[in-house]
């Protein structure tokens, strides 16, 4: 299979995440990295041998460009690249009128220069809104809540850590739109400890009485605490929707890694896209 050659514009944390995602892929190769004049020309592994240039025209055979510059600079960089009829993928996180103006500028340039642009191809915007929408499709009558990285509850964390067989613990909490409290307890278990015994001990602890408590086993509490982001996405059906129509997505991850993978997924669509701007989705355009 012939690999698509993609260029990265910008080499901050998102740019580096994109370079790593390209190195892990089977269908892409890094054509090079475009950096502003005066930046360090050395790239980090595994992309240390890729060309570093100050303008994309100095790279050869570029099939698509991943825009990894700050959000307010994306539209200007996109116009310049589209003028050269280079397809682009972007994931700028903007709100309100700034987002409308941003999308309009890219769409106008893509139509004018007859090149394809994929907009909103990251974690948020991108994947998170699609997950939220899928929950709403599955549970059409209900309430949704999104909590970004719930904070640790110190007293509850300590209580969980004192349970026999628990090596480490992290307790978090959040309230839904109706004010109901749910606790999420992550436990690193000693060898031979059964998760059900830990759940039973928590259920019997007065500190957790009267609260819904969900317990998740993890390999390392230290690694969990170091991770950059967490999310709780919940969709609770109303009574008339029927029983047990509740959905929960819980995760901890690096948002830039996820954004980079979504951007590559968008880049895979580029060869089949018509000129113009296309908002990212999981389905074929």
N, C-alpha and C positions, 0 to 999 in steps of 0.2 A: 504494500500500500504506500502510495506517495504521500509524504507528510506535508501538511500545510505549514507554510512559513509565516509566523506571526512576529510582529515587532511590539515592543513595549515602550510607551512614552511615559517617562517618569520612573524613578527607581527608589521610591520610598518603601514603606512596609507593604503596601498593596502591590507595587511593582515587583518586589522581591518574592511575594507570595505567588504572583503570576509566573515568574521565572521558575519557581519550584514546581508549580503545577504543570508547566510545559515539560519540564524534565521528567516528570512522572508519567506523562501521557505517552500513548503509542502512535498518535496520529498528528502530532505537532512537533515542530522544531523552532527554536528561537532564532529568528533572523537577526536580531540585534536589539540593543537598548538605546533609546534616544534620551540624552540628558542635557540639561542646560549647560552652557559654557561656564567653565570654572568648577564643575563638579568632579569628584573623584572618578577616574576612568576605570578603576578596578572593580569588577563584579565579584559577588560572593559565590562560592560553590552552591549548586552544581553548574552555574552559568558563567564561570570565570573565563571561558574561552570564547564567549560570544562577542561580536563587535560592539563597541561603544562609540556612538556618533553624536553629533550635535544637530543633525537634521535627518529626517527619515529618507530623504532622497539619496543619501549616501549608503543606504542598504540595498541589497539586491533581492529581487523576487519576493516582495512582501505581499502576502495574500490578504492579511487583515492586520489591524492595529488595535492593541488594547490600551485604552487611555487610563493612566494611573496617576494623573496629576491632581492637585487639589480641586475640589468641586467647582469653585468659582472660575477656574481656568479651563475647564473641560470644553465648554461651548466654543471658545475661541480656538483651542487646539483642534477640535473636531472640524470646524469650518475650514481651517487650513489644510487638513488632511483630505477632507472630502473634495476640496477644490482640485486636489491631485488625483481624484477618483480612487482613493484608497478606502476600502470599507473600514468602519470603526465599530468598536464595542466599548460602551461606557457604563458606569454605575454610580454617577454622582448622586449624593444624598442631599436634596434640597427640598424646600417646602413652599407652599402657597404660590404667590405670583412669581417668585424666583424660579420655581420648578417649571411653571407654565412658559415663561420666557425662554428658559433653557431648552425645553423640548421643542418649542417653536423654531428657535434658531437652528437647531440641528436638523429638524425636518425640512426647513426651507433650503438649507445648504445641500442636503441629500437629494432633494428633488431637482434643484438647480443644476447640480453637477452630475446627476444620474449615477449616484453611488449608494450603496447600502449602509445603513447605520442601525445598530441595535442599541436601544436605550433602556436604562433601568435594569441592567443585567448584573446584579450583584446579590448580596444577602438581603439588604433592605436599602433601596428598592430592589426588587427581584424576587428572590425565593420566599421571603417571609410573607408578603402579600398573597402569594399563590397558596401557601399553606393555610393562611387565614381564610381565604376564599373557599378552599376545599372543605374546611370544617363547616363553613356556612352552608355549602351545598348538601353535605351529609346530615346536618342538623339545622334545617331551615328556620325553625322557630326556637329561639333561645338567645343567650347572651354570651358574648365573647370577652375574654380578658387576656391581656398580654403583660407579663411582668418581666422586666429586664434584670437579669442576675439578682435574684432575691438576696437580701442581706442576711448574714449569719445571726442566729439567735443564740447568744452566748450561754445563757442558763440551760437551754434545751440541749445545746451541743455538749455541755459538760455532763448533763444527765445521761446522754446517750453514750458518751465515752466511758462512763463508770459501769456500764453493763458488762457482765462477765462474757469474755470472748470477743469483745470489741477492741481492736487495736487503735482505731481513730474514728472520729465522727465529725460531721458537719450538719447542723440543723438550720433550715431556712424556713421562711413563712411568707404567706401573702394572703390578702383578703380579696375576694371577688367583688363584683359590682353590687352584690346584695349584702356585703359585709361579713360573709362567712369566712372563717379562718381555716386554712389548710397548712399543715406542716409537712415539710419534705426533709427526711433524715437520710443522709448518705453515710454508710458505715463501711469501714475497712475491717474485715473480720480476721481473727487469728485462725490458723489452720485447725480444721476440725469443728469449727463453730457453725451451727446451723442458723440460717437466716431466720427461720420461723421462731426459734427461741428468742432471738433479739426482738422480733416484732411483738411477741407475747410480753416480754419484759417492758417494752415501751407502752403497750396498751395498759399494763397494770400500774404504771407510774402515775401518781396523782398530777404531776406536772403536765402530763399530756391528756388528762381527763377531759372529756367533752369536746375534743378537737379531732378532726379527721387527720390522721397521720399516715403518710406513705413512706415506706422504707426502701431504699435502693442500695444494693451492694456495689462498691467500687474497688478497683485494684489499689488505688493510692489516694488517700485524703490529701497528702501534700501536693500531689500533681493536680488534684481537683481545685485546690485553693489557688494554684498558680495560673490556671487557665483564664484567658482574657475575657470571657463573656459567658453568660448563661441566660436562658429564657424559659419561661413557662407560658405556654399557649393553651388556653382552655376554652372549650365551648360547652356550655351547659344548656340542655334542652329544657323548655318549659314543660309543665305538667301535661298539657294537652298534646305534647309531641309523642308521648308514650314513655314507657319505663326504660331506664338505662341508656338514654341518649346523651351521654356525656363523653367528650373527647378531651384527651390531655396529651400535649407534647412537651416533654421536658428534656433539656439538653444543655451541655456546656461545650464550648468550642471556640475556635479562633475565627472571628468574623471575616478577617482578611483572607484566610485560607478558603472559607466557603465562597466568598465573593470571587476569588480567583477561579475557582472551579466552575462557577456559574458563567463567568466571562468566557471561559474556554468552551463551555457548552454552547453559548451564543455564537462563538466564532465558528463552530462546526456548521451552523446554519447558513453562514454567509454565502457560500457558493450557490445556494439555491434561492437566495432572496432577490426580489426585484429591487430596483433603485427606490430609495425613499427611506423613511425612518420606520422601524419596527420595534414595538415594545416587547421585551423578553417574555416568553412563556415557555412552559414545559412541552408544548405540543408544536408540531410542525407548522410553519407559517403558511 
